[in-house]
Structures are given as structure tokens and as C-alpha cells.
Amino acid sequence: MSRPDTADFKTLFLNDTPMMDTRAPLEFKKGAFPHTVSLPLMTDQERAKVGTCYKKKGQDEAIKLGHQLVSGKTKDERVEKWLAFAKENPEGYLYCFRGGLRKITQQWLKDAGCDYPRITGGYKAMRRFLIDTLERVVVEKPLVVVAGQTGCAKTELLKQVPASVDLEGLAHHRGSTFGKRPGGQPAQIGFENVLAVDLLRHEAFKSNMPVVLEDESLLIGRCALPEILRNQMANAPLAIVEASFESRVEHSYSNYILDKLSEWQAFLGEDEGFAAFADDLRQSMSKVERRLGGVRHRAITELLEKAIRQHEQGSPELHREWIGHLLEQYYDPMYQYQLSRKKGRLVIRGSFNEVRDYLNSLSDSDLKG
């Protein structure tokens, strides 16, 4: 199979092409693309010095300083890392910010005997492509929004709908006040990039199906939904999943207690993981005090603390009690208020299986016109 052209961004993203990002670490941290590795030409400090030199003395002096900073053993070590990436990813590419001065990476690789392709236009061109893709797809494709009370297993339902895009998965957050996950969230630009790639994939491989998304607020943790997507979702047809109170408590217990603890312990080890898990719950509970009010918040917090103590002794079951109170007194009233503002958009209200089957039967034509 021939290589995609260095400006064929659609194919590069759809193929999950491995890419080497030669921008400075700070630039990479602010936002990169899926399947990319940070292998910078310059450190943040080196880049800052070159930038200052450029402003004061011009391009030629800045280039001269760059060569001085990245020379000798430092240069050899970086070239070795680039060569190792190229060897491990023969189908890959490299990119800099916009194909300008930092194309020197490609030249140094070539000097070392490796002719490795560089993305035309670099990061800036690919980022522009993904922004345009996101804005086009969410306007051109019909959307369906899945809603339901906390604990209705909406995220699990999306996993059984091939035409879905999992916003919470992309944001690495469960969406609610208690939704924090170990490892942190992507930067805002990184979140937007992976979202755009998912929408591009939907357009390419599920072209006759609407995009199915879970109902979300402006923020999923700290990741904000792009404004154009938020606006389209606000007017999209609504599919509501219903479940009994008991099953919602059980699902929340499994998701926010058992699974959350497993994630923290896998991340930090058994003892530190439990401590982080307990601290996570306490911090989340503190965030709902204003809406609950002092008296109710103190009562539920006492139940939480008792559950944590018993859980530490090996009995997690008591968590169900404070979860039930929180659903009744915090999440359910908030859901009813939000739902009252979405009248006129409902296309189905039913059980998990009923909503799943309905969504899997939809085509674009069912929602157009």
C-alpha cells in the first residue's frame, strides 16, 4: 500500500498514522493529535532563547543560536531518538509547527540516512483541517442526543450503538461532579482534536447514520464542548433512557465506587489508590454543598465518611446509602429541571434495550426534512 500524500490529512487521521511531533514540549502539552509522540527539536528553554534572539536580532541570528544550542552530543541524542521512531514506525510521518524553520529535523534525519516524510503545513495545517472538519460534520450530519437520569447507563448504551461518539471517553471523565478519573484529562485542544477525528471517522464509515451523543453540559470536567457542537446538540432530537431507582443506585455504585476504586488502585497501587479514591469522593461531595444546602450536605457527608471507613475494612456496600440520597436530593431534581427546558425534542422514551434498538435502526433520512 502506497503512502498517503503529506497533505492528505483525512487519510492520515483515518489510518491512525503514527506521527513524530518535533515542536517544543510545552507546545505538545497544549494540544497534539492522536497517535503522536513528542520528540522535540528543542526544549522549552532552548525554544524560548531562540525566540528572544529572533525578536532582538532577526532570523539569521536566531538560526545560528539554534544550531549552537542543539549541537554535538545533544544533537546526536535527539537524532538517535528520531531514527528509533522512524525504524519502529516506517509508515509514519513527522511534523513541526507549520513546516518552517524546524523542517531541519527532516534534513538531519536525511543526513543520517533516513528519508522520512514531513507533513505539509505542519501542526497548524492539520489543526485547521480538524477545526473545519468538526464544524462541517456537526452541521451537515443529523445528531441525536441521549438523556436520562443519573445511573441509567447512558455511556454503556452508547457502546452498543456503533454510530455514537463517546464525549466522556474522549474527555477522560465520567461527566458528573463525581466523574474525575486517574491520569487527568487531555488539554482542551487535544480534546477537540480527538473529537474531530472521531467525527471524521463517523462520516467516513457510518455515512448513512446520525451521530449519537450523550447529553452533556458545557463542561465535561475541564473539557469544554465546542460552541458549534453545543448549539447543534441543544436543538437535536432527544432519546430518553429510563430505569428504576434501584437499578440506578446499583449502576452508580458499580461505576463510581467499584470501578473508580479499581482505576485508582491500578494507577497508584492498593494503599495509595484507596487514599486517592477516598479523597476524590470527599472533594466531589464538597462541590455539591451549595445546591444541597448545609443540613442535607452534612447528613450525606456523614454517610459518605461512614461508608469509606467500612469500605477500608473490606465492606463497600454502605456506599449505596449515600448514593441513593444524592440521587434523590441532588441529581434527580436537577435532571427534571433540565428536562423541562427541552420539551418538543423527544423522539423516544424507553428502557435501555428499547432506546438502543431504536438508535441502531435510524438512518440520516429518518431525521432529515
C-alpha positions as a Markdown table, in Angstrom:
| # | Residue | x | y | z |
|---|---|---|---|---|
| 1 | Met | 0.0 | 0.0 | 0.0 |
| 2 | Ser | 1.4 | 3.4 | -1.0 |
| 3 | Arg | 1.9 | 6.2 | 1.5 |
| 4 | Pro | -0.7 | 8.9 | 1.8 |
| 5 | Asp | 0.4 | 12.3 | 0.4 |
| 6 | Thr | 1.9 | 14.5 | 3.1 |
| 7 | Ala | -1.1 | 16.9 | 2.7 |
| 8 | Asp | -3.8 | 14.1 | 2.7 |
| 9 | Phe | -4.8 | 14.8 | 6.3 |
| 10 | Lys | -8.1 | 12.9 | 6.0 |
| 11 | Thr | -6.3 | 9.6 | 5.1 |
| 12 | Leu | -3.6 | 10.2 | 7.7 |
| 13 | Phe | -6.1 | 10.6 | 10.5 |
| 14 | Leu | -8.4 | 7.8 | 9.4 |
| 15 | Asn | -5.4 | 5.4 | 9.2 |
| 16 | Asp | -4.3 | 6.3 | 12.8 |
| 17 | Thr | -0.9 | 7.2 | 11.3 |
| 18 | Pro | 1.9 | 7.4 | 13.8 |
| 19 | Met | 3.5 | 10.9 | 13.8 |
| 20 | Met | 6.5 | 12.5 | 15.4 |
| 21 | Asp | 5.8 | 15.9 | 16.9 |
| 22 | Thr | 9.0 | 17.9 | 16.8 |
| 23 | Arg | 7.6 | 21.0 | 18.5 |
| 24 | Ala | 8.7 | 22.0 | 22.0 |
| 25 | Pro | 7.2 | 20.0 | 24.9 |
| 26 | Leu | 5.1 | 23.0 | 26.0 |
| 27 | Glu | 3.5 | 23.2 | 22.6 |
| 28 | Phe | 2.8 | 19.5 | 22.6 |
| 29 | Lys | 1.3 | 19.7 | 26.1 |
| 30 | Lys | -1.1 | 22.4 | 24.9 |
| 31 | Gly | -2.5 | 20.1 | 22.3 |
| 32 | Ala | -1.4 | 17.3 | 19.9 |
| 33 | Phe | -3.1 | 14.7 | 17.7 |
| 34 | Pro | -4.0 | 11.0 | 18.3 |
| 35 | His | -1.1 | 8.6 | 17.7 |
| 36 | Thr | 1.6 | 11.2 | 18.1 |
| 37 | Val | 4.8 | 11.2 | 20.1 |
| 38 | Ser | 6.7 | 14.2 | 21.4 |
| 39 | Leu | 10.2 | 14.1 | 20.1 |
| 40 | Pro | 11.2 | 17.8 | 20.1 |
| 41 | Leu | 14.0 | 19.5 | 18.2 |
| 42 | Met | 14.4 | 22.0 | 21.1 |
| 43 | Thr | 13.5 | 22.0 | 24.8 |
| 44 | Asp | 11.1 | 24.7 | 26.1 |
| 45 | Gln | 14.1 | 26.7 | 27.4 |
| 46 | Glu | 16.0 | 26.4 | 24.1 |
| 47 | Arg | 13.0 | 27.5 | 22.2 |
| 48 | Ala | 12.5 | 30.5 | 24.4 |
| 49 | Lys | 16.1 | 31.6 | 23.9 |
| 50 | Val | 15.8 | 31.3 | 20.2 |
| 51 | Gly | 12.5 | 33.2 | 20.2 |
| 52 | Thr | 14.0 | 36.0 | 22.2 |
| 53 | Cys | 17.0 | 36.2 | 19.8 |
| 54 | Tyr | 14.7 | 36.3 | 16.8 |
| 55 | Lys | 12.8 | 39.3 | 18.2 |
| 56 | Lys | 16.0 | 41.2 | 19.1 |
| 57 | Lys | 18.4 | 40.2 | 16.3 |
| 58 | Gly | 16.4 | 38.7 | 13.5 |
| 59 | Gln | 16.1 | 35.3 | 11.8 |
| 60 | Asp | 19.7 | 34.6 | 10.8 |
| 61 | Glu | 21.0 | 35.1 | 14.3 |
| 62 | Ala | 18.2 | 33.0 | 15.8 |
| 63 | Ile | 19.0 | 30.1 | 13.4 |
| 64 | Lys | 22.7 | 30.5 | 14.3 |
| 65 | Leu | 21.8 | 30.3 | 18.0 |
| 66 | Gly | 19.6 | 27.3 | 17.4 |
| 67 | His | 22.4 | 25.4 | 15.8 |
| 68 | Gln | 24.7 | 26.3 | 18.8 |
| 69 | Leu | 22.1 | 25.1 | 21.3 |
| 70 | Val | 21.4 | 21.8 | 19.5 |
| 71 | Ser | 24.8 | 20.6 | 18.5 |
| 72 | Gly | 27.4 | 17.9 | 19.4 |
| 73 | Lys | 26.2 | 15.3 | 21.8 |
| 74 | Thr | 22.8 | 17.0 | 22.3 |
| 75 | Lys | 22.1 | 16.8 | 18.5 |
| 76 | Asp | 23.3 | 13.2 | 18.3 |
| 77 | Glu | 21.0 | 12.1 | 21.1 |
| 78 | Arg | 18.0 | 13.7 | 19.5 |
| 79 | Val | 18.7 | 12.4 | 16.1 |
| 80 | Glu | 19.0 | 8.9 | 17.6 |
| 81 | Lys | 15.5 | 9.2 | 19.1 |
| 82 | Trp | 14.1 | 10.3 | 15.8 |
| 83 | Leu | 15.8 | 7.4 | 14.0 |
| 84 | Ala | 14.4 | 5.0 | 16.5 |
| 85 | Phe | 10.9 | 6.3 | 16.0 |
| 86 | Ala | 11.3 | 6.1 | 12.2 |
| 87 | Lys | 12.5 | 2.5 | 12.5 |
| 88 | Glu | 9.6 | 1.5 | 14.7 |
| 89 | Asn | 7.1 | 3.4 | 12.6 |
| 90 | Pro | 8.2 | 3.0 | 8.9 |
| 91 | Glu | 4.7 | 4.1 | 7.8 |
| 92 | Gly | 4.9 | 7.3 | 10.0 |
| 93 | Tyr | 5.5 | 11.0 | 9.4 |
| 94 | Leu | 7.0 | 13.9 | 11.3 |
| 95 | Tyr | 5.7 | 17.4 | 11.7 |
| 96 | Cys | 6.8 | 20.7 | 13.1 |
| 97 | Phe | 4.6 | 23.8 | 13.8 |
| 98 | Arg | 4.0 | 24.9 | 10.2 |
| 99 | Gly | 6.6 | 23.4 | 8.0 |
| 100 | Gly | 9.0 | 26.3 | 8.5 |
| 101 | Leu | 12.4 | 26.5 | 10.2 |
| 102 | Arg | 12.0 | 23.3 | 12.2 |
| 103 | Lys | 12.0 | 21.3 | 9.0 |
| 104 | Ile | 15.7 | 20.9 | 9.9 |
| 105 | Thr | 14.6 | 17.7 | 11.7 |
| 106 | Gln | 13.9 | 16.1 | 8.4 |
| 107 | Gln | 17.2 | 17.2 | 7.0 |
| 108 | Trp | 19.2 | 15.9 | 9.9 |
| 109 | Leu | 17.3 | 12.5 | 9.5 |
| 110 | Lys | 18.2 | 12.5 | 5.8 |
| 111 | Asp | 21.9 | 13.2 | 6.7 |
| 112 | Ala | 21.7 | 10.2 | 9.0 |
| 113 | Gly | 20.4 | 8.0 | 6.1 |
| 114 | Cys | 16.7 | 8.2 | 6.8 |
| 115 | Asp | 14.4 | 9.9 | 4.3 |
| 116 | Tyr | 11.3 | 10.4 | 6.5 |
| 117 | Pro | 8.3 | 12.3 | 5.2 |
| 118 | Arg | 7.2 | 15.6 | 6.8 |
| 119 | Ile | 3.6 | 16.8 | 6.9 |
| 120 | Thr | 2.9 | 19.7 | 4.6 |
| 121 | Gly | 2.0 | 22.8 | 6.6 |
| 122 | Gly | 2.8 | 21.0 | 9.9 |
| 123 | Tyr | 0.7 | 21.2 | 13.0 |
| 124 | Lys | -1.0 | 24.4 | 12.1 |
| 125 | Ala | -2.4 | 23.0 | 8.8 |
| 126 | Met | -3.6 | 19.8 | 10.5 |
| 127 | Arg | -5.3 | 21.7 | 13.3 |
| 128 | Arg | -7.1 | 23.9 | 10.8 |
| 129 | Phe | -8.3 | 20.8 | 8.9 |
| 130 | Leu | -9.7 | 19.3 | 12.1 |
| 131 | Ile | -11.4 | 22.5 | 13.2 |
| 132 | Asp | -13.0 | 22.7 | 9.7 |
| 133 | Thr | -14.0 | 19.0 | 9.9 |
| 134 | Leu | -15.7 | 19.4 | 13.2 |
| 135 | Glu | -17.6 | 22.5 | 12.2 |
| 136 | Arg | -18.7 | 20.9 | 8.9 |
| 137 | Val | -19.7 | 17.4 | 10.2 |
| 138 | Val | -21.8 | 18.7 | 13.2 |
| 139 | Val | -23.8 | 20.9 | 10.9 |
| 140 | Glu | -24.2 | 18.5 | 8.0 |
| 141 | Lys | -24.9 | 15.3 | 9.9 |
| 142 | Pro | -28.1 | 14.8 | 11.9 |
| 143 | Leu | -27.5 | 14.5 | 15.7 |
| 144 | Val | -29.4 | 12.5 | 18.3 |
| 145 | Val | -28.9 | 13.2 | 22.0 |
| 146 | Val | -29.3 | 10.5 | 24.6 |
| 147 | Ala | -30.5 | 11.7 | 28.0 |
| 148 | Gly | -31.7 | 10.1 | 31.2 |
| 149 | Gln | -31.4 | 10.3 | 35.0 |
| 150 | Thr | -28.0 | 9.6 | 36.6 |
| 151 | Gly | -27.4 | 5.9 | 36.7 |
| 152 | Cys | -29.4 | 5.0 | 33.6 |
| 153 | Ala | -26.2 | 3.5 | 32.0 |
| 154 | Lys | -26.2 | 6.0 | 29.1 |
| 155 | Thr | -22.5 | 5.6 | 28.5 |
| 156 | Glu | -22.9 | 1.8 | 28.3 |
| 157 | Leu | -25.8 | 2.2 | 25.9 |
| 158 | Leu | -23.6 | 4.3 | 23.6 |
| 159 | Lys | -21.1 | 1.5 | 23.5 |
| 160 | Gln | -23.8 | -0.7 | 21.9 |
| 161 | Val | -24.6 | 1.9 | 19.3 |
| 162 | Pro | -21.9 | 1.9 | 16.5 |
| 163 | Ala | -22.9 | 5.4 | 15.3 |
| 164 | Ser | -22.1 | 7.0 | 18.7 |
| 165 | Val | -19.3 | 9.4 | 19.7 |
| 166 | Asp | -18.3 | 9.0 | 23.4 |
| 167 | Leu | -17.7 | 12.5 | 24.6 |
| 168 | Glu | -16.9 | 11.4 | 28.1 |
| 169 | Gly | -14.4 | 8.8 | 26.9 |
| 170 | Leu | -12.6 | 11.4 | 24.8 |
| 171 | Ala | -12.6 | 13.8 | 27.7 |
| 172 | His | -11.4 | 11.0 | 30.1 |
| 173 | His | -14.0 | 12.0 | 32.6 |
| 174 | Arg | -17.4 | 10.5 | 33.6 |
| 175 | Gly | -19.2 | 13.8 | 33.2 |
| 176 | Ser | -20.7 | 14.4 | 36.6 |
| 177 | Thr | -19.4 | 16.1 | 39.7 |
| 178 | Phe | -18.0 | 12.7 | 40.8 |
| 179 | Gly | -16.6 | 12.0 | 37.3 |
| 180 | Lys | -12.9 | 12.6 | 37.8 |
| 181 | Arg | -10.6 | 9.7 | 36.6 |
| 182 | Pro | -7.0 | 9.0 | 37.4 |
| 183 | Gly | -4.4 | 10.3 | 35.0 |
| 184 | Gly | -6.1 | 13.6 | 34.3 |
| 185 | Gln | -7.8 | 15.0 | 31.2 |
| 186 | Pro | -6.5 | 16.0 | 27.8 |
| 187 | Ala | -5.8 | 19.6 | 27.1 |
| 188 | Gln | -8.7 | 21.5 | 25.5 |
| 189 | Ile | -7.1 | 21.5 | 22.1 |
| 190 | Gly | -6.3 | 17.8 | 22.4 |
| 191 | Phe | -9.9 | 17.0 | 23.3 |
| 192 | Glu | -11.1 | 19.0 | 20.3 |
| 193 | Asn | -8.7 | 17.2 | 18.0 |
| 194 | Val | -9.7 | 13.7 | 19.0 |
| 195 | Leu | -13.4 | 14.7 | 18.8 |
| 196 | Ala | -12.8 | 15.9 | 15.3 |
| 197 | Val | -11.1 | 12.7 | 14.3 |
| 198 | Asp | -14.0 | 10.7 | 15.7 |
| 199 | Leu | -16.5 | 12.7 | 13.7 |
| 200 | Leu | -14.3 | 12.3 | 10.6 |
| 201 | Arg | -14.3 | 8.6 | 11.2 |
| 202 | His | -18.1 | 8.6 | 11.6 |
| 203 | Glu | -18.5 | 10.5 | 8.4 |
| 204 | Ala | -16.2 | 8.1 | 6.5 |
| 205 | Phe | -17.5 | 4.8 | 7.8 |
| 206 | Lys | -21.1 | 5.4 | 9.1 |
| 207 | Ser | -22.1 | 8.0 | 6.4 |
| 208 | Asn | -25.8 | 7.0 | 6.4 |
| 209 | Met | -26.3 | 7.1 | 10.2 |
| 210 | Pro | -26.9 | 10.1 | 12.5 |
| 211 | Val | -24.3 | 10.9 | 15.2 |
| 212 | Val | -25.5 | 9.7 | 18.6 |
| 213 | Leu | -24.1 | 11.6 | 21.6 |
| 214 | Glu | -24.8 | 11.7 | 25.3 |
| 215 | Asp | -26.4 | 14.8 | 26.7 |
| 216 | Glu | -23.7 | 16.9 | 28.3 |
| 217 | Ser | -23.4 | 20.3 | 30.0 |
| 218 | Leu | -20.9 | 22.9 | 28.7 |
| 219 | Leu | -18.0 | 21.2 | 30.6 |
| 220 | Ile | -17.0 | 17.6 | 30.9 |
| 221 | Gly | -14.7 | 18.0 | 33.8 |
| 222 | Arg | -12.5 | 20.8 | 32.4 |
| 223 | Cys | -13.0 | 20.0 | 28.7 |
| 224 | Ala | -15.5 | 22.4 | 27.1 |
| 225 | Leu | -17.7 | 21.2 | 24.3 |
| 226 | Pro | -17.0 | 23.3 | 21.1 |
| 227 | Glu | -19.7 | 26.0 | 20.8 |
| 228 | Ile | -20.9 | 24.9 | 17.4 |
| 229 | Leu | -21.5 | 21.3 | 18.7 |
| 230 | Arg | -23.2 | 22.6 | 21.9 |
| 231 | Asn | -25.6 | 24.7 | 19.8 |
| 232 | Gln | -26.4 | 21.8 | 17.5 |
| 233 | Met | -27.0 | 19.4 | 20.4 |
| 234 | Ala | -29.3 | 21.9 | 22.0 |
| 235 | Asn | -31.7 | 21.5 | 19.1 |
| 236 | Ala | -31.2 | 17.9 | 18.3 |
| 237 | Pro | -33.8 | 15.1 | 18.8 |
| 238 | Leu | -33.8 | 13.6 | 22.3 |
| 239 | Ala | -33.9 | 9.9 | 23.3 |
| 240 | Ile | -34.5 | 9.4 | 27.0 |
| 241 | Val | -33.4 | 6.2 | 28.8 |
| 242 | Glu | -35.5 | 5.2 | 31.8 |
| 243 | Ala | -34.5 | 2.8 | 34.6 |
| 244 | Ser | -35.8 | 2.1 | 38.1 |
| 245 | Phe | -34.4 | 3.9 | 41.1 |
| 246 | Glu | -32.9 | 0.7 | 42.5 |
| 247 | Ser | -31.0 | -0.1 | 39.2 |
| 248 | Arg | -29.7 | 3.5 | 39.0 |
| 249 | Val | -28.3 | 3.2 | 42.6 |
| 250 | Glu | -26.7 | -0.1 | 41.7 |
| 251 | His | -25.2 | 1.2 | 38.4 |
| 252 | Ser | -23.9 | 4.3 | 40.2 |
| 253 | Tyr | -22.4 | 2.1 | 43.0 |
| 254 | Ser | -20.7 | -0.1 | 40.4 |
| 255 | Asn | -19.5 | 2.8 | 38.3 |
| 256 | Tyr | -18.5 | 5.4 | 40.8 |
| 257 | Ile | -17.3 | 3.1 | 43.7 |
| 258 | Leu | -16.1 | -0.3 | 42.5 |
| 259 | Asp | -14.8 | 0.8 | 39.0 |
| 260 | Lys | -13.4 | 4.1 | 40.3 |
| 261 | Leu | -11.5 | 2.4 | 43.1 |
| 262 | Ser | -10.1 | -0.2 | 40.7 |
| 263 | Glu | -8.9 | 2.6 | 38.4 |
| 264 | Trp | -7.2 | 4.5 | 41.3 |
| 265 | Gln | -5.5 | 1.3 | 42.6 |
| 266 | Ala | -4.3 | 0.3 | 39.1 |
| 267 | Phe | -2.9 | 3.8 | 38.8 |
| 268 | Leu | -1.3 | 4.2 | 42.3 |
| 269 | Gly | -1.2 | 0.8 | 44.0 |
| 270 | Glu | -3.5 | -0.6 | 46.6 |
| 271 | Asp | -3.0 | 1.7 | 49.6 |
| 272 | Glu | -2.3 | 4.9 | 47.8 |
| 273 | Gly | -5.0 | 4.2 | 45.4 |
| 274 | Phe | -7.6 | 3.8 | 48.1 |
| 275 | Ala | -6.5 | 7.0 | 49.8 |
| 276 | Ala | -6.8 | 8.9 | 46.5 |
| 277 | Phe | -10.2 | 7.3 | 45.8 |
| 278 | Ala | -11.5 | 8.4 | 49.2 |
| 279 | Asp | -10.1 | 11.9 | 48.7 |
| 280 | Asp | -11.7 | 12.0 | 45.3 |
| 281 | Leu | -15.1 | 11.3 | 46.8 |
| 282 | Arg | -14.7 | 13.8 | 49.5 |
| 283 | Gln | -13.6 | 16.6 | 47.1 |
| 284 | Ser | -16.6 | 15.8 | 44.8 |
| 285 | Met | -19.0 | 15.8 | 47.7 |
| 286 | Ser | -17.7 | 19.3 | 48.8 |
| 287 | Lys | -18.7 | 20.6 | 45.3 |
| 288 | Val | -22.4 | 19.9 | 45.8 |
| 289 | Glu | -22.8 | 21.6 | 49.1 |
| 290 | Arg | -24.2 | 24.9 | 47.8 |
| 291 | Arg | -27.0 | 23.2 | 45.9 |
| 292 | Leu | -27.8 | 20.7 | 48.6 |
| 293 | Gly | -27.8 | 23.2 | 51.5 |
| 294 | Gly | -25.8 | 22.8 | 54.7 |
| 295 | Val | -28.1 | 20.4 | 56.6 |
| 296 | Arg | -28.6 | 17.9 | 53.8 |
| 297 | His | -25.0 | 18.1 | 52.8 |
| 298 | Arg | -23.7 | 17.4 | 56.3 |
| 299 | Ala | -26.0 | 14.4 | 56.6 |
| 300 | Ile | -24.9 | 12.8 | 53.3 |
| 301 | Thr | -21.3 | 13.6 | 54.0 |
| 302 | Glu | -21.6 | 11.7 | 57.3 |
| 303 | Leu | -22.9 | 8.7 | 55.4 |
| 304 | Leu | -20.1 | 9.0 | 53.0 |
| 305 | Glu | -17.5 | 9.0 | 55.7 |
| 306 | Lys | -19.0 | 6.0 | 57.4 |
| 307 | Ala | -19.1 | 4.2 | 54.1 |
| 308 | Ile | -15.4 | 5.0 | 53.5 |
| 309 | Arg | -14.4 | 3.6 | 56.9 |
| 310 | Gln | -16.4 | 0.4 | 56.3 |
| 311 | His | -15.0 | 0.1 | 52.8 |
| 312 | Glu | -11.5 | 0.4 | 54.1 |
| 313 | Gln | -12.3 | -2.6 | 56.3 |
| 314 | Gly | -13.4 | -4.6 | 53.3 |
| 315 | Ser | -17.2 | -3.8 | 53.1 |
| 316 | Pro | -18.1 | -1.3 | 50.4 |
| 317 | Glu | -21.9 | -1.9 | 50.4 |
| 318 | Leu | -22.8 | 1.1 | 52.6 |
| 319 | His | -21.9 | 3.4 | 49.7 |
| 320 | Arg | -25.3 | 2.6 | 48.2 |
| 321 | Glu | -27.0 | 4.5 | 51.0 |
| 322 | Trp | -25.4 | 7.9 | 50.4 |
| 323 | Ile | -25.6 | 7.4 | 46.7 |
| 324 | Gly | -29.4 | 6.9 | 47.0 |
| 325 | His | -29.8 | 10.1 | 49.0 |
| 326 | Leu | -27.6 | 12.0 | 46.5 |
| 327 | Leu | -29.7 | 10.8 | 43.5 |
| 328 | Glu | -33.0 | 11.8 | 45.2 |
| 329 | Gln | -31.9 | 15.1 | 46.6 |
| 330 | Tyr | -29.3 | 16.4 | 44.1 |
| 331 | Tyr | -29.2 | 14.7 | 40.7 |
| 332 | Asp | -32.9 | 13.9 | 40.1 |
| 333 | Pro | -34.2 | 17.4 | 40.8 |
| 334 | Met | -31.5 | 18.9 | 38.6 |
| 335 | Tyr | -32.4 | 16.4 | 35.8 |
| 336 | Gln | -36.1 | 17.3 | 36.0 |
| 337 | Tyr | -35.3 | 21.0 | 35.8 |
| 338 | Gln | -33.1 | 20.5 | 32.8 |
| 339 | Leu | -35.6 | 18.2 | 31.0 |
| 340 | Ser | -38.4 | 20.8 | 31.5 |
| 341 | Arg | -36.4 | 23.1 | 29.2 |
| 342 | Lys | -36.1 | 20.5 | 26.4 |
| 343 | Lys | -39.8 | 19.9 | 25.6 |
| 344 | Gly | -40.7 | 19.3 | 22.0 |
| 345 | Arg | -37.5 | 17.4 | 21.1 |
| 346 | Leu | -38.4 | 14.0 | 22.4 |
| 347 | Val | -38.4 | 11.1 | 19.8 |
| 348 | Ile | -38.4 | 8.1 | 22.2 |
| 349 | Arg | -38.6 | 7.4 | 25.9 |
| 350 | Gly | -38.0 | 3.8 | 27.0 |
| 351 | Ser | -35.8 | 1.2 | 28.6 |
| 352 | Phe | -32.1 | 0.7 | 27.8 |
| 353 | Asn | -32.9 | -2.0 | 25.2 |
| 354 | Glu | -35.7 | -0.1 | 23.6 |
| 355 | Val | -33.7 | 3.1 | 23.2 |
| 356 | Arg | -30.6 | 1.2 | 22.0 |
| 357 | Asp | -32.6 | -0.7 | 19.3 |
| 358 | Tyr | -34.3 | 2.5 | 18.2 |
| 359 | Leu | -31.0 | 4.3 | 17.7 |
| 360 | Asn | -29.5 | 1.4 | 15.9 |
| 361 | Ser | -32.4 | 1.4 | 13.4 |
| 362 | Leu | -32.0 | 5.1 | 12.5 |
| 363 | Ser | -30.6 | 6.5 | 9.3 |
| 364 | Asp | -30.0 | 10.1 | 8.3 |
| 365 | Ser | -33.1 | 10.2 | 6.2 |
| 366 | Asp | -35.3 | 9.4 | 9.2 |
| 367 | Leu | -34.2 | 12.7 | 10.8 |
| 368 | Lys | -34.0 | 15.0 | 7.8 |
| 369 | Gly | -36.8 | 17.0 | 6.4 |
